[in-house]
Amino acid sequence: MVDDFAQSAEQLDATVVAQLRRAVELGKYPNGRRLDEAERALCLQAIIVWEERHLSREQRTGFIDRGSKAEGEVCASDHEHEKPQPLHWR
């Protein structure tokens, strides 16, 4: 079943994927019907599978460029990235 889903998602039209993205963002389909949590998760899975197949890594949803600093350039908070930060539960 997972393979069937992945194959179906890979074959989606780019317009359909854009509509799915918009539905996830807004929480409702283009016709105004709200997505429930299961539908939202399924839409996200389809988007991720489609993007994996059709887009470069930099174009995919959620991409974070961690290597864009020029040689010798330092982030203002680079010193904080060098040591592990503890989690504080509240």
Protein Blocks (a to p, Z undefined) as FASTA:
>chain_A
ZZmmmmmmmmpcfklmmmmmmmmmnopafkopacdfklmmmmmmmmmmmmmmmpcfklpg
hiacfklbcehiacfklmmmmpccddddZZ
